[in-house]
């Protein structure tokens, strides 16, 4: 499913957007820059090529990504825990990260992505839905909302996976924070229409209300939590979306609060 910018004319009463979504553009730029400079993009010669780059990517994610077991214990994984972690990269033994601060990795992990599709998929949703939520909340509150919701989703996933093998897997990506943006958008503009390219209809562009597009997206994430295998932390999407929607409800009940 591909998206293009929604139509808010009816929701805004025809008023133009007062200012550029600077925070959304900055988040897109930072996510892109971090990816291009890191090993996953395959463009930085400092990380080598082939197997050397694969091993560098594993070490990079282990150093800067969020690991549920580390968040709950408040300290990096030991060499023994790393040796027992599932799905090690062949030929790349995991090394401890003694200088790592797990609490800070919650934030740094929001700006890491595992590949081009992971990055572009996240940034597409942020580009389509972020500007409107930023306008509603104001730049400062939107930035805090984004980081806080992403952190909440990460910690929620850590608690849910505390006693599972996934507790030692690295969690990276902006999905939790961007899911919160989707939840906020659904509360603020449920009837705005979103142009969607539907693969089953030969990518015919169709316009659907936001409540249908985002409602189906959330239902798919919820279903995937219970049926999909390892690889994508769908629970992070569910927690982030729910947090964003609930926070937007409190904002909608207080229309007198001015954006910061």
QUICOR-V892961 format. One record per residue. PSI is psi in whole degrees, 0 to 359 (NA if undefined). OMEGA is omega as a letter, one per 40 degrees, with the letter a starting at -180 (none if undefined). D_FIRST is the distance of its C-alpha to the first C-alpha in Angstrom with 1 decimal. Layout:
((PSI:OMEGA:D_FIRST) (PSI:OMEGA:D_FIRST))
This chain:
((124:i:0.0) (149:a:3.8) (153:i:6.7) (169:a:10.3) (133:a:13.5) (160:i:14.4) (117:a:17.7) (15:a:20.4) (314:a:23.4) (320:a:24.3) (329:a:24.0) (358:a:26.0) (27:i:28.6) (4:a:27.9) (137:i:29.0) (155:i:27.7) (127:a:26.4) (332:a:29.7) (160:i:28.9) (144:i:26.4) (76:a:24.1) (321:a:26.3) (317:i:25.3) (314:i:21.6) (322:i:22.4) (319:i:24.9) (318:i:22.6) (316:a:20.1) (315:a:23.3) (315:i:24.8) (318:a:21.8) (316:a:21.6) (315:i:25.4) (320:i:25.8) (315:a:23.4) (327:a:25.1) (341:a:28.5) (177:a:27.7) (335:a:27.9) (329:a:24.2) (335:a:23.6) (17:a:26.6) (344:a:28.0) (113:a:30.9) (344:i:34.0) (336:a:35.5) (3:i:33.5) (196:a:34.5) (169:i:32.7) (225:a:32.0) (327:i:33.2) (319:i:34.6) (322:i:31.3) (316:i:29.7) (321:i:32.6) (323:i:32.4) (320:i:28.8) (314:i:29.8) (321:a:32.7) (313:a:30.7) (322:i:28.2) (326:a:31.1) (320:a:32.9) (346:a:30.3) (165:i:27.8) (131:i:28.3) (121:a:29.9) (315:a:30.3) (324:i:33.8) (320:a:34.9) (319:a:33.7) (327:a:35.6) (339:a:38.7) (19:i:38.7) (157:a:39.5) (158:i:37.9) (144:i:37.8) (168:i:41.0) (323:i:41.5) (318:i:42.1) (321:i:38.8) (324:i:36.9) (332:a:38.7) (359:a:37.5) (144:a:33.9) (157:i:31.4) (55:i:29.7) (153:i:31.9) (124:a:31.2) (131:i:33.8) (5:a:36.5) (80:i:35.4) (133:a:37.4) (138:a:36.1) (145:i:38.5) (158:i:39.3) (78:a:38.5) (334:a:41.6) (6:a:40.9) (141:i:37.5) (105:a:37.1) (320:a:34.6) (324:i:34.2) (333:i:33.3) (339:i:30.8) (319:i:28.6) (315:a:28.2) (326:i:28.2) (337:i:25.6) (343:a:23.1) (11:i:23.3) (146:i:22.9) (149:a:20.0) (347:a:20.2) (178:a:18.6) (317:a:16.7) (320:i:13.2) (313:a:14.3) (307:a:15.6) (324:i:13.0) (315:i:10.1) (315:a:12.7) (332:i:14.0) (312:i:11.0) (321:i:10.9) (319:a:14.6) (322:a:15.0) (316:a:13.1) (339:a:14.7) (315:a:17.8) (320:a:20.0) (318:i:20.4) (321:i:21.2) (318:i:23.6) (320:a:25.3) (320:a:25.9) (333:a:27.2) (154:a:29.0) (310:a:28.7) (315:a:30.9) (326:i:29.7) (317:i:26.0) (316:i:26.9) (320:i:28.8) (314:a:26.1) (309:a:23.5) (319:a:26.0) (317:a:27.5) (320:i:24.3) (320:i:23.2) (318:i:26.7) (317:i:26.8) (321:i:23.7) (314:i:25.2) (324:i:28.6) (319:i:27.2) (320:i:25.6) (317:i:28.9) (320:a:30.9) (329:a:28.8) (18:a:29.1) (325:a:32.7) (24:a:34.2) (164:i:31.6) (336:a:31.3) (352:a:28.2) (342:i:30.5) (5:i:31.5) (149:i:28.0) (134:i:26.9) (119:i:24.1) (160:i:22.4) (156:a:19.5) (10:a:18.7) (320:a:16.3) (315:a:19.0) (318:a:19.8) (327:i:16.4) (324:i:15.7) (322:i:19.0) (318:i:17.9) (318:i:15.0) (318:i:17.8) (318:i:20.1) (317:a:17.9) (321:i:17.4) (322:a:21.2) (322:a:22.1) (63:a:19.9) (335:a:18.6) (356:i:19.0) (146:a:17.5) (135:a:14.9) (128:i:11.5) (124:a:10.1) (135:i:6.6) (114:a:5.7) (113:a:5.7) (323:a:6.6) (342:i:9.4) (38:i:10.8) (39:i:11.1) (34:i:8.4) (127:i:10.6) (121:i:10.1) (152:a:10.9) (125:a:12.3) (154:i:12.3) (150:a:14.6) (325:a:13.6) (329:i:15.4) (312:a:13.1) (310:a:9.7) (329:i:11.5) (316:i:13.7) (322:i:11.3) (314:a:9.8) (319:i:13.5) (322:i:14.5) (320:i:12.3) (317:a:13.9) (316:i:17.3) (321:a:17.1) (331:i:16.3) (321:a:19.3) (349:a:21.6) (336:a:20.2) (156:i:18.5) (187:i:21.0) (157:i:21.9) (317:i:19.9) (129:a:17.4) (77:a:19.2) (331:i:17.0) (328:i:20.1) (320:i:19.9) (316:a:16.6) (314:a:18.4) (314:a:21.6) (314:i:20.1) (315:a:18.1) (318:i:21.3) (317:i:23.6) (318:i:21.7) (315:a:21.7) (321:i:25.4) (319:i:26.5) (329:i:25.0) (320:i:27.0) (325:i:30.2) (318:a:29.5) (331:i:28.9) (347:a:32.2) (68:a:34.0) (344:a:33.3) (345:i:36.5) (123:a:35.2) (145:i:34.7) (146:i:32.0) (NA:none:33.5))
